Amino acid sequence: MPSPRPADTGSNNIYDLIVVGSGPAGQKAAICAAKLRKKVAVIERKRTIGGVCVHTGTIPSKTFREAILYLSGLRQRTFYGRGYALKETISMQDLIFRSDAVMAREIEVIKAQLRRNRVTVYEGNARFLDAHTMEVASDDGLTMLRGHNFVIACGTRPAHDAEIPIDGKRIFDSDQVHDLEELPRELIVVGAGIIGLEYASMFAALGVKVTLLDQRPTLLDFVDREIVESLLFQLRQLGTVFRLGEKVVSVGFDQERDRVFAKLESGKTVHGAALLYAVGRQANSDQLNLEAIGLVPDGRGKLIVDENFQTAIPHVYAAGDVIGFPALASTSMEQGRLASCHIFGVPGNIPPNLIPYGVYTIPEISMVGATEEQLTRDRVPYEIGIARYAELAKGQMLGDDQGFLKLIFDPSSLKLLGVHIIGDRAAEIVHIGQAVIALGGTIEYFRDTVFNYPTLAEAFKVAALDGLNKL
Ligand SMILES: Cc1cc2nc3c(=O)[nH]c(=O)nc-3n(C[C@H](O)[C@H](O)[C@H](O)COP(=O)(O)OP(=O)(O)OC[C@H]3O[C@@H](n4cnc5c(N)ncnc54)[C@H](O)[C@@H]3O)c2cc1C
């Protein structure tokens, strides 16, 4: 335990805003307040800033994916045959080398942004002492900070189960993927949420024999069903085995056979060389001494906020993964910024139907706006238009003959209601549809607009023509 240092009651340690956590939500909350000329401190308990996003989540996993796509030559196989690979034997070191490089640069960018905006960063573990005082415990001792306002952006960690013997080597969670020394030959993935699916598809693309287990009978409930079917088909093509609607009752390591196993409630046992446990995340709010300010989180530690990200205590806000769904880096940044805007009286909001979702499986999925399922449930009439990547010159050049883009629109007004894409660069091109929905546009915009050729963006035009032909 660090030795207590007397509380500094001087004005130096009094801030307009104290932010707990330096992930996307914390960074943007801090920078927004600093731009409003407020005195801001960020407290981060890890030695380096950036949060889960930079260290174990978004950045490493997406760089890992890029490295896999490049080295495995997966997309090129349409032309050069199933056996094609840029590098014959791909090691964990090949993949980690690239993520480490990107992470290092990303950390420098964030540090420079905070420094430029004169945000003071404290390294240490933050906890409330009272409604306006926070204690920061580091190797150097204790520091007391006083804040007029707080943004809690402490994020989450992988949820663990006492029955799952995670050792970080053969049985590991998503934070530990990048510490693996070698690629397993077979991998069991428990949990088919976004993280489980993304890693399952990445390992499958590397030729690892993947078995995916989930107690839910269907995948990605918020995603268009046709897209989910296409994902399942393409993952099966990569050799992935799905065991859905199957509850895992125990996981262990069989010393004799040198294999891990997962026992299912149905009586089956699945064996593999390694197991990734990706069942949910637990909020870090339990380490903040919230009792001192009378704030009560829910069972998984999530904090309840209103539309302005304000908790039940008016000068304490929360943003990012600690407030739950959608728990994305993209939305966390915006929530952090909006929390600061509200604290300091600047208006702003996130239009709920305009959040784009990106699922970086191989193949990639992205969507914005309504799904067919939602509209059917709400009895809203709609028509669809589809463009298949195989019909696009660019799709053929890239070797993606499975991708497609679906537009959902109102058949009377022709207003665009939703865009759903599976295939290369889905998460990039979805923003074209997002802009048109935001501006209340119709699919005639795509019909009447010249797109660069050849591009995947051209899919919007092809899908619009397909939709208009149906009317
Ligand atoms: C494997 C994986 C892949 C992902 N991929 C994507 C993706 O492709 N796209 C996307 O948009 N999102 C993705 N996400 C989600 C994204 O990483 C999170 O939504 C985002 O990081 C949340 O940001 P945050 O600021 O809320 O918290 P975090 O990034 O979790 O940061 C919280 C910070 O608070 C610090 N902290 C916690 N408690 C304390 C304390 N008491 N004192 C001081 N510091 C504290 C932590 O050390 C941490 O650095 C992914 C997540 C994972 C796990």
The ligand as an SDF file (V2000), in Angstrom:
LIG
                    3D

 53 58  0  0  0  0  0  0  0  0999 V2000
  -11.7850   -7.1430  -28.1440 C   0  0  0  0  0  0  0  0  0  0  0  0
  -12.5390   -5.8560  -28.3000 C   0  0  0  0  0  0  0  0  0  0  0  0
  -12.7460   -5.3230  -29.5570 C   0  0  0  0  0  0  0  0  0  0  0  0
  -13.4460   -4.1320  -29.7160 C   0  0  0  0  0  0  0  0  0  0  0  0
  -13.6310   -3.6320  -30.9750 N   0  0  0  0  0  0  0  0  0  0  0  0
  -14.3010   -2.4670  -31.1560 C   0  0  0  0  0  0  0  0  0  0  0  0
  -14.4740   -1.9090  -32.4560 C   0  0  0  0  0  0  0  0  0  0  0  0
  -14.0410   -2.4820  -33.4420 O   0  0  0  0  0  0  0  0  0  0  0  0
  -15.1200   -0.7370  -32.5830 N   0  0  0  0  0  0  0  0  0  0  0  0
  -15.6130   -0.0630  -31.5050 C   0  0  0  0  0  0  0  0  0  0  0  0
  -16.1890    1.0210  -31.6750 O   0  0  0  0  0  0  0  0  0  0  0  0
  -15.4640   -0.5680  -30.2480 N   0  0  0  0  0  0  0  0  0  0  0  0
  -14.8220   -1.7450  -30.0570 C   0  0  0  0  0  0  0  0  0  0  0  0
  -14.6460   -2.2610  -28.7990 N   0  0  0  0  0  0  0  0  0  0  0  0
  -15.2100   -1.5370  -27.6550 C   0  0  0  0  0  0  0  0  0  0  0  0
  -14.3080   -0.3850  -27.2170 C   0  0  0  0  0  0  0  0  0  0  0  0
  -12.9990   -0.8270  -26.9530 O   0  0  0  0  0  0  0  0  0  0  0  0
  -14.9180    0.2260  -25.9800 C   0  0  0  0  0  0  0  0  0  0  0  0
  -16.2490    0.5930  -26.2830 O   0  0  0  0  0  0  0  0  0  0  0  0
  -14.1730    1.4690  -25.5220 C   0  0  0  0  0  0  0  0  0  0  0  0
  -12.8330    1.1840  -25.2240 O   0  0  0  0  0  0  0  0  0  0  0  0
  -14.8540    2.0230  -24.2670 C   0  0  0  0  0  0  0  0  0  0  0  0
  -14.2390    3.2040  -23.9240 O   0  0  0  0  0  0  0  0  0  0  0  0
  -14.3200    3.7870  -22.4550 P   0  0  0  0  0  0  0  0  0  0  0  0
  -13.6630    5.1130  -22.5240 O   0  0  0  0  0  0  0  0  0  0  0  0
  -15.6860    3.6740  -21.9390 O   0  0  0  0  0  0  0  0  0  0  0  0
  -13.4610    2.8000  -21.5420 O   0  0  0  0  0  0  0  0  0  0  0  0
  -12.0930    2.0470  -21.6810 P   0  0  0  0  0  0  0  0  0  0  0  0
  -11.5070    2.1240  -23.0400 O   0  0  0  0  0  0  0  0  0  0  0  0
  -12.3370    0.7110  -21.0960 O   0  0  0  0  0  0  0  0  0  0  0  0
  -11.1280    2.8680  -20.7120 O   0  0  0  0  0  0  0  0  0  0  0  0
  -11.3650    2.9520  -19.3450 C   0  0  0  0  0  0  0  0  0  0  0  0
  -10.0910    3.3470  -18.6420 C   0  0  0  0  0  0  0  0  0  0  0  0
  -10.3960    3.6570  -17.2790 O   0  0  0  0  0  0  0  0  0  0  0  0
   -9.3300    3.2080  -16.4600 C   0  0  0  0  0  0  0  0  0  0  0  0
   -9.8220    3.0460  -15.0890 N   0  0  0  0  0  0  0  0  0  0  0  0
  -10.7990    2.1960  -14.6660 C   0  0  0  0  0  0  0  0  0  0  0  0
  -11.0040    2.3440  -13.3440 N   0  0  0  0  0  0  0  0  0  0  0  0
  -10.1380    3.2900  -12.9240 C   0  0  0  0  0  0  0  0  0  0  0  0
   -9.8580    3.8700  -11.6550 C   0  0  0  0  0  0  0  0  0  0  0  0
  -10.5030    3.5180  -10.5630 N   0  0  0  0  0  0  0  0  0  0  0  0
   -8.8940    4.8110  -11.5910 N   0  0  0  0  0  0  0  0  0  0  0  0
   -8.2140    5.2030  -12.7150 C   0  0  0  0  0  0  0  0  0  0  0  0
   -8.4330    4.6880  -13.9210 N   0  0  0  0  0  0  0  0  0  0  0  0
   -9.3970    3.7450  -14.0390 C   0  0  0  0  0  0  0  0  0  0  0  0
   -8.9330    1.8930  -17.1030 C   0  0  0  0  0  0  0  0  0  0  0  0
   -7.6050    1.5250  -16.7470 O   0  0  0  0  0  0  0  0  0  0  0  0
   -9.0570    2.2160  -18.5930 C   0  0  0  0  0  0  0  0  0  0  0  0
   -7.8320    2.6760  -19.1170 O   0  0  0  0  0  0  0  0  0  0  0  0
  -13.9440   -3.4510  -28.5900 C   0  0  0  0  0  0  0  0  0  0  0  0
  -13.7300   -3.9740  -27.3110 C   0  0  0  0  0  0  0  0  0  0  0  0
  -13.0400   -5.1550  -27.1610 C   0  0  0  0  0  0  0  0  0  0  0  0
  -12.8070   -5.6970  -25.7810 C   0  0  0  0  0  0  0  0  0  0  0  0
  1  2  1  0
  2  3  1  0
  2 52  2  0
  3  4  2  0
  4  5  1  0
  4 50  1  0
  5  6  2  0
  6  7  1  0
  6 13  1  0
  7  8  2  0
  7  9  1  0
  9 10  1  0
 10 11  2  0
 10 12  1  0
 12 13  2  0
 13 14  1  0
 14 15  1  0
 14 50  1  0
 15 16  1  0
 16 17  1  0
 16 18  1  0
 18 19  1  0
 18 20  1  0
 20 21  1  0
 20 22  1  0
 22 23  1  0
 23 24  1  0
 24 25  2  0
 24 26  1  0
 24 27  1  0
 27 28  1  0
 28 29  2  0
 28 30  1  0
 28 31  1  0
 31 32  1  0
 32 33  1  0
 33 34  1  0
 33 48  1  0
 34 35  1  0
 35 36  1  0
 35 46  1  0
 36 37  1  0
 36 45  1  0
 37 38  2  0
 38 39  1  0
 39 40  1  0
 39 45  2  0
 40 41  1  0
 40 42  2  0
 42 43  1  0
 43 44  2  0
 44 45  1  0
 46 47  1  0
 46 48  1  0
 48 49  1  0
 50 51  2  0
 51 52  1  0
 52 53  1  0
M  END
$$$$
